[in-house]
């Protein structure tokens, strides 16, 4: 592409197809990072691989210099390709203006659009105000490990703006809920069910705890005007292995979707208080609390300059009005924005639709190509965001 300012349509689709072909299902992200390193290297864009674990690596790349520093971010991993597919989920297939494949929507099209935008600006030798930094992460689907690692290692320290390319379609998300995953284990003693006094029923003990927790949680009735209601669900429960034996172990896993009005700390306080109450009440109660994931809610301002620029540029490219919304999910922003002020400019804006995580996941070919242009314009207007 040397000497050219833009890739053609098929070259852009080929990059997305190459990414979809890499089976980065909750792991193996290093293959994505290596592919992107090679691609960017062909266009003289320097990269850095940040190893998370064997076969798992984040990617960092930059063009431009100085301030402001605008971070564009996406993730390399995808969810399992279960379900009934009409096409091979790892062979990008174009049908009726749609590109089908696992990750086509969530979110390899967003990653590819950012990469291509960067390459085309570099090839055109377009003057850039400040620095465009690309942070491509591992483990977003489970735990947001890559974003946490990059933040802890200082890659967000000089950032002035954050754009995450998760699949919103032609809408901009400016705030989203937090997520808390908790596991509680109950320890008892196995005995024959005909002589239960010789045992300690872990299942019953766990049910006693869940009753206390549930009675408190059900009294929580709060909502956030941007992102909606606080949500709480017991999602996995296990205990015992034979019908005529008193169970010696039991466990439960739960998920809370949190908001500022009732956050992760508030939920944990209810759980810990209930555990302490029972354990102090009777020695038969023995519980172990494990926090599996702890992602805070993310605040934002739909009227900040970044969001307004995204709306303006989005309309220029698509000839559509770009509305804003608050998300019920969570993203890498929960880790990237740790320590940042509530007024820090960020938005979630990327190619997508409701097919993410489903069989026959797809992205509109036109939307994918449009977001390349949107990202290019955002990169060129980054001095107007902060």
N, C-alpha and C positions, 0 to 999 in steps of 0.2 A: 504493500500500500504506500510505499515511499513515493512522495511527490503528489499524492492524492489527498484530498481534504475529507473524503467521506467514503465509507464502505457502501457497497450496493446491498440491496435487500437480501439476496441469498447469502452473502457473507455474514450479515447480521443474524440471520436465522441459523446458519451453520454454527456460530459460536454458542447460541442457546442449545442447539442440538448436542453439541459436544459436552456441555455442562450436564444436560439431562442424562446423557449416557453414563455419567459417572455415578455409581450407586452409593452415594453418600448418605445412606439411611442411618441416621442417628450415630454416625461414626464415619471413618474413612474420608474425612474432609480434606486430608492432606492432598489427595489426588486432585481435588478442585483447586486448591491453592497452588499446586505445582503447575497445573494447566494455565491458570491465570498469570502466574509468574512468567511462563514461557511466552504467552501472548503479549503481555505488556512489555517484556524485554525486547521483542521484535520491533517495538516502537520507541525504544530508548527511554522507557519509564522504569525507574528503579523501584524495586520492591524489597520487602523484608518479610520472611516467614517467621512467625512467632509460635514455637512448638507448644502445644498444650499437653499432648500425650503421644505415645507411638501411633503413627498413622493419622494424627489429628494436628492440624496447624492452621492458625489464623494468617491472614494476608494483610499487609500494610503497604500502601503505595501513595505517592505524592506527585503532583505537578505544581509549578509555581513556587513562589517564595514569599516569606513575610506574612504580615497580617492583612486582613483577617484570615483565620484558619477555618474553613468550612469542611466539616466532616460529612461524608456520605457513607452509609453503612448498609450492609446486607449480610445474610448468613448462607453458609455453604451446605448445611445439612438439610435433609428432607425426611418426612415421615415414611413409614413402611408402605409399600405399594400393594396393600391387600385389597380385597374386593374383586368384583368382576369388571375387567377392563375390555373395551372393544378393540384396543390396540396394545402393543407392547409398551408398558409404562416407561421403559428406559430407551425407547427409540422414538424421538420426537416425530410426530406425524401431523401433517397439515391437511385439514379437511374443512371445506366451507368457511375459510377465513379464520380458522382456529388452529392453534398449535397444541396438540395433546401430548402429555407426558408427566411423570411424577416430578414435581418441582417447577413445572412450566408456569404455574401461578405463584406458588409459595416456595422459594422466591427467586428461582434462578433467572427468571426473566428480568426481575429488578436488578440483580447483580450484573447480568449481561448488559443491560441498558446503561448502568453506571460506568462499566468498563469501556464500552464502546464510546460513550460520550467523552470520556477522558482521552481515549486514543485519538478521536477525531480532532479534539482541540489541540492535542500535542502535535499531530501531523500537520495541521493548518498553521502551526506556529502562532496561534491566537494569543494575544497578550491577556494575561489573567491577573486580576487584582488580588494579591495575596496568595494563599495556598489552598489547594483542593487536596484533602486527605481522604483516602479510601481505607475503611476498616471493614474487612470481610471476616466474619467470625465462625467459630465452631460452636456446636452445642446450643443453638438458640431454641430448638424445639424442646429440649429437655434441660432446663437449668440455667441457660444463658451463661454457660461457663466461659466462652470466648470473650464476650463483652466484659465480664467480670475481670478476667485476666488482663485484658488490654487496658482497662481502667486502672487496675492496681499497678500496672507497670508504667503508667504515666502517659499513655498515648492520647488521652483526652485532656491533659493538663492545659495545653495551649489552645484548645478548641474554642471557637467563638460561636459556632452554629452547628446544629446536628440535623441531618436529613436521613431518615430511615426509609428504605424502599420496600417495606412490607406491602402486601397486596391490598390497597385501598380502592383501586380503580380511580375514576375521575372524582375523587373526594379526598379531603385532607383531614387526617386525624390529629388533633392537637392535645389530647390527654387520654390516659387509659387507666384501667383498674390495676391494682396489684394482685398478686397471687401467692397464697400460702399453702404448702402441702405439708401435712403432719402425719406421722405414724405413732401410734401408741400401742405398746405391747403389755399384756397382762400375764403375770407369772403365777401359776397355781401348783397343784399337785395331783398327779394321776391316781385314780382309785377305781375300783369296780363300782358301777352305778347302783348296786344293791347296798353298798356300805359307803355312802357319800361322806360320812363324817371322818373317814380316814383320808379323804382327799381335800382339795381346795379348788373349787370350780372357777377356772380362769375366765370362762365365757360369761358366767353370771356376774363375776366381779367387773368385767369389762362393760357389761350391760348396765350395771349400777353407775359406772362412771359416765357412760354415754347419756344416760338419763339426766344426770346432773348438768352435763355440758349442754345438752339439747334444751333443757328448761331455761337456761340462761340465754342461749343464742336466739331462741324463739321470741324473746322479748326485745331483741334489737330490731328496730324499725327505722332505718336511716337511709337516705338517698343523696346522691350528688347530682346537681342539675346538669352536669356535663356527661357523666358516665353511668348514671343510673344507680340501682339499688345495691346495697351490700348483699352478697350471696354466700351461702354456706351449705355444704353437702358432705355427708358421710358417703364415701364412694367404694371402699373395699373393706370387707370384714371376713376374718378367718378364725377358726377355732375348733379344736378337737379333731379326732380322726376315726372315732368309732362310736356308734350310737349307744353302746352299753358301757362306756367308760367315762368317768369324770375327766373333763379336759384339763390338762396341765398348762396349756398355753393358749393365748388368743391375741388377736391383733386387729386394729382398725386403721384405715387411712382416710383422711379427710382433706377437702379442698375448700378454701375460702377465697372469694373474689372481693378484694378489699377496696375501700375508698377512704379518703382523708377523714371523713366523719366517723369511721370505725375501721381502724387500720390493723395491720398485722400484729402490732404489739397488743392491741385491745383483745384480739382473738386469743393470743397466747396467754394473756392474763386469765381469761375465763378457764382455759384448759388447765393451766398450772394450779389455779385456785381449787378447782374440782379435784385434781389429783391429791393435793396436799390435804384437803378435807377428809377424803376417804382413808388415806394412809395414816392420818392421825387418829381416825375413828376406830380402826381395827387393823391388826397386823396381817390379816389375810389379804389385804389389798397391797399388791406390789406392782407398780407400773414403771414403764420405761418410755420416755418421750423423745422422739427423734424428729427434728425439723428437716424435711427433705428438700424443700425449696422455699425461699423467703424473698419475694420480689415486691417492693413497695409500689403503691400507686404513683402515677406520674402526672403532675399538674402541667398545665399549659395555658396559653392565651390565644384564643382564635383570632384576636385582633393584632397580634404581633406582626412586625414587618416581614418576617420570613413567610408566615402563612399567607399574608396578603400578596406577597410576590408570587408565591406558588399558585394562588388563585388567578392572578393576572396572567402569568405565563401559561398556565394550564388552559385558560380560555383562548389565548392567542394561538396555541397549537391545535386545540381540539374544536374550537368554536362552540364550546359548551361552558355553562356556568359551573364552577367548581365549589360545591358546598363543603362545610366543615362538620365534624362530628366528634364525639367522645367515644373511645373504644372500650368494649367490655373484656377484651383480651389483654395480654401483656406482650411486651417486646423487649429487645436489647436496651431500649432507652432506660428501663428500670435500673440497669447496671451502669450504663454510660453516664447517666446524669447524677450519680451519687456524688454529693458534695457541691453540686452546682446550685446556683440561686434559682428560686422558682420562676424568675423572669428570663432564664436562659432560653434563647430562641431555638426551638426544635419543632419538627413536624414529621409525620409519617405519611408518605406519598409515594405510591408505587403501582406498577401495573398489576391488576388482579381482579378477582370476582369471587363468587361464593363457592367455587369448585375446589378450593384449597382443601387438602387432606382427604379428598374423596377419590373414588375411582373415576376414570375419565377426566381427570384434572386437565385444565386447559387455560391458555391465554389467547385473547384475540390478537391476531397478527398485527392489525392496525394499532391497537393499544400499545403493544410491545414497541413498535417502531416510533409511535408518538412519544413515549416516555424517554427514548433516547434524545429526542429534540428538547423535551422539557428539561431533562437533566443538564444538557449542554447550556441552555439559556440560564438555568439556575446557577451553574458554575461561573458563567460570565457576569452575572449580576450579584455576586456574593458580597460586594461592598455595601449593598443596600439592606442587609438583613439584620445586623446587630443594632 
